[in-house]
Amino acid sequence: MTLQREIAFTKVVASGNDFIVIENASSFVHPPASFVKTVCDRKFGVGADGALLLEKSKKADIRMRIFNADGSEAEMCGNGARSTALYWVHQSARASEHQKKLKIETKAGIIEAQVTKDTVKIKLTDPKEYQKKIPLVIRGRKLKANFINTGVPHTIVFVQGIKQIDAPNIGREMRYHKYFSPAGTNVNFVEALNNNTIKVRTYERGVEDETLACGTGSAASAIVFSLQSPVSGQIKINVITQGKETLKVYFKKDADRISDVWLEGKAKIVCKGEFYV
């Protein structure tokens, strides 16, 4: 009889993105990529878009490593950071009022978080590498794409009739397009509804499929949408996700300079358990 190890986990969902959260993972998860692929498998594991492996940090309250379902490690994940913040605050020993604000160390930098009863709000690192009207040919069709990095790379394509877009397949082609090699890109299809509301469908690199929501993708889409307008100042954009939830993105805009970016939305702890390996 083979003895199995028990690994405690918590499953958290933020706007349709689901994550397996594990504390002190480095002490028993080796190698992390192989373990993550197993635990995130929706048929033979717990099932999730990714895993959040949490460690002690010398720079912040907690260090978060984000792994996609395919085992690849990402620099940052907006909904993952929101899930981490909710998990961290709701642990019994850390549930005091002064701990409703925290800092999370990520590969993309330090992320500030605020947890309330109904929502989790995080401050992202300032976006970078903005490119507009990138000429691409996809399926023999010429289109203009936009690119920005909100902790991870995102490509934004403005469309009409977003429900009819073949997001999984077109997204996959763009994700692997030679223009974005070798790192690849996440792909967001965006339809404007009015001056401060957009709909977004996202193909996520690492998950390798369309997801119900993407935090950094929602922020990237909102920022690029705003950059199409001459309006500056304090901006708020409502982002309606594929999972039907509306995420809120706030930021300061001065011409093409974007700063003080915040992402806000719902998150909840779904269940806790033990995974056997």
Secondary structure as the mmCIF struct_conf table of DSSP 4:
data_model
#
loop_
_struct_conf.conf_type_id
_struct_conf.id
_struct_conf.beg_label_comp_id
_struct_conf.beg_label_asym_id
_struct_conf.beg_label_seq_id
_struct_conf.end_label_comp_id
_struct_conf.end_label_asym_id
_struct_conf.end_label_seq_id
STRN STRN1 GLU A 6 ALA A 14
TURN_TY1_P TURN_TY1_P1 SER A 15 GLY A 16
STRN STRN2 ASN A 17 GLU A 23
TURN_TY1_P TURN_TY1_P2 ASN A 24 ASN A 24
HELX_RH_3T_P HELX_RH_3T_P1 ALA A 25 SER A 27
TURN_TY1_P TURN_TY1_P3 PHE A 28 PHE A 28
BEND BEND1 HIS A 30 PRO A 31
HELX_RH_AL_P HELX_RH_AL_P1 PRO A 32 CYS A 40
TURN_TY1_P TURN_TY1_P4 ARG A 42 PHE A 44
BEND BEND2 GLY A 45 VAL A 46
BEND BEND3 ASP A 49 ASP A 49
STRN STRN3 GLY A 50 GLU A 55
BEND BEND4 LYS A 58 ASP A 61
STRN STRN4 ILE A 62 ASN A 68
TURN_TY1_P TURN_TY1_P5 ALA A 69 ASP A 70
BEND BEND5 GLY A 71 GLY A 71
STRN STRN5 GLU A 73 ALA A 74
BEND BEND6 GLU A 75 GLU A 75
HELX_RH_AL_P HELX_RH_AL_P2 GLY A 78 VAL A 89
TURN_TY1_P TURN_TY1_P6 HIS A 90 HIS A 90
BEND BEND7 GLN A 91 GLN A 91
HELX_RH_3T_P HELX_RH_3T_P2 SER A 92 ARG A 94
BEND BEND8 SER A 96 SER A 96
HELX_RH_3T_P HELX_RH_3T_P3 GLU A 97 LYS A 100
STRN STRN6 LYS A 101 THR A 106
TURN_TY1_P TURN_TY1_P7 LYS A 107 ALA A 108
STRN STRN7 GLY A 109 VAL A 115
BEND BEND9 LYS A 117 ASP A 118
STRN STRN8 VAL A 120 LYS A 123
HELX_LH_PP_P HELX_LH_PP_P1 LEU A 124 PRO A 127
STRN STRN9 LYS A 128 ILE A 138
TURN_TY1_P TURN_TY1_P8 ARG A 139 GLY A 140
STRN STRN10 ARG A 141 ASN A 149
BEND BEND10 THR A 150 VAL A 152
STRN STRN11 PRO A 153 PHE A 158
BEND BEND11 GLN A 160 GLN A 160
HELX_RH_3T_P HELX_RH_3T_P4 ILE A 162 GLN A 164
HELX_RH_AL_P HELX_RH_AL_P3 ALA A 167 ARG A 175
TURN_TY1_P TURN_TY1_P9 TYR A 176 TYR A 176
HELX_RH_3T_P HELX_RH_3T_P5 LYS A 178 PHE A 180
TURN_TY1_P TURN_TY1_P10 SER A 181 ALA A 183
STRN STRN12 ASN A 186 ASN A 194
TURN_TY1_P TURN_TY1_P11 ASN A 195 ASN A 196
STRN STRN13 THR A 197 GLU A 204
TURN_TY1_P TURN_TY1_P12 ARG A 205 GLU A 208
STRN STRN14 ASP A 209 THR A 211
BEND BEND12 LEU A 212 LEU A 212
HELX_RH_AL_P HELX_RH_AL_P4 GLY A 215 LEU A 227
TURN_TY1_P TURN_TY1_P13 GLN A 228 GLN A 228
BEND BEND13 SER A 229 SER A 229
STRN STRN15 GLY A 233 ILE A 240
TURN_TY1_P TURN_TY1_P14 GLN A 242 GLY A 243
BEND BEND14 LYS A 244 LYS A 244
STRN STRN16 THR A 246 ASP A 254
TURN_TY1_P TURN_TY1_P15 ALA A 255 ASP A 256
STRN STRN17 ARG A 257 GLY A 265
STRN STRN18 LYS A 268 TYR A 276
#
